[in-house]
């Protein structure tokens, strides 16, 4: 029956080619929209995930990690005395104005890190992370070199209040969702680049728990013992930031809507396409019945065609997505995917293809073999 199904599919080779191409493009549409959504989520949580912290301490009612308010720096030492805490580090997150060589100013986000480098860049192209502790030193990401006007290490730029910033390192993979490049420096330097904070302030306290400790329980203990702060696990901090950017600001609603529509449209059109192919092949099925094939064999042929076309569409669309994802990997808006989500999208595509075939089952069951003898 597989051979018969293939012959029916290839009876009109042009139709088969365009159908396969169309199903591949529909699957690519679905995967690309979801991939963009995943890429945005990973960009939003990029720095949070790479801190290797278990708990984040911050001012109360903080909406996102990008917009933290000042807390007293001695919260670092207060949290360190709570049972279950192994290490605490301060991190500064603020904003400043970067002056390019042509005089143009752009907004940048300042990240000031402490001596243990928690919260700093995790992949360097040039220089060392430790160099941020040199006076007036910063590290920038390679994705934003043109935007910042940086051409090489050692160049000096001006930040807010005419402060000097010398580029000591170039990092990789540090994307930003706000379109304002990240600039890494030490906490001491950061205070001169963002004058809204004082020398005894910090934005966050990052906590690492002792091995075996439950971060949720430790977070509750810190919140109960350290006044004026909110304690969130790293996972909860990521969720809060994603919800703020993707839902609270409305910036992600379009991508969310388009991703859902891409999956739905791809599934519906794919199922409809397979339904139409089956309808156009009713004459072939009637001939097979007249030749002695059973209706069960005909139904198996229809379902096999649906599976084959769906598989070809997934392979074509999946390959195209892989190429697009590779091309976008070095851009601020990458297409990314997880194995679980991709498997789910494949399952949706296959189910819809089978549904399109099942819609034809009733018609196939009612075929009269005698129609092939009518003039």
Buried (B, 14 or more C-beta within 10 A) or exposed (E): BEEBBBEBBEEBEEBBEEBBBBBBBBBBBBBBBBBBBBBBBBBBBBBBBBBEBBBBBBBEEBBBBBBBBBBBBEBBEBBBEBEBBEBBBBBBBBBBBBBBEEEEEBEBBBBBBBEEBBBBBBEBBBBEBBBBBEEBBBBBBBBBBEBBBBEEBEEEBBBBEEBBBBBBBBBBBBBBBBEBBBBBBBBBBBBBBBEEBEEEBBBBBBBBBEEEBEBBEBBEBBBEBBEEBBBBBBBBBBEBBBBBBBEBEEBBEEBBEBBBEBBEBBBBBBBBBBBBBBEEBBEBBBBBBBEEBEBEBBBBBBBBBBBBBBBBBBEBBBEBBEEBBEEBEEEBEBBBBEEEBBEEBBEBBBEBBBBBBBBBBEBBEEBEBEEBEEE
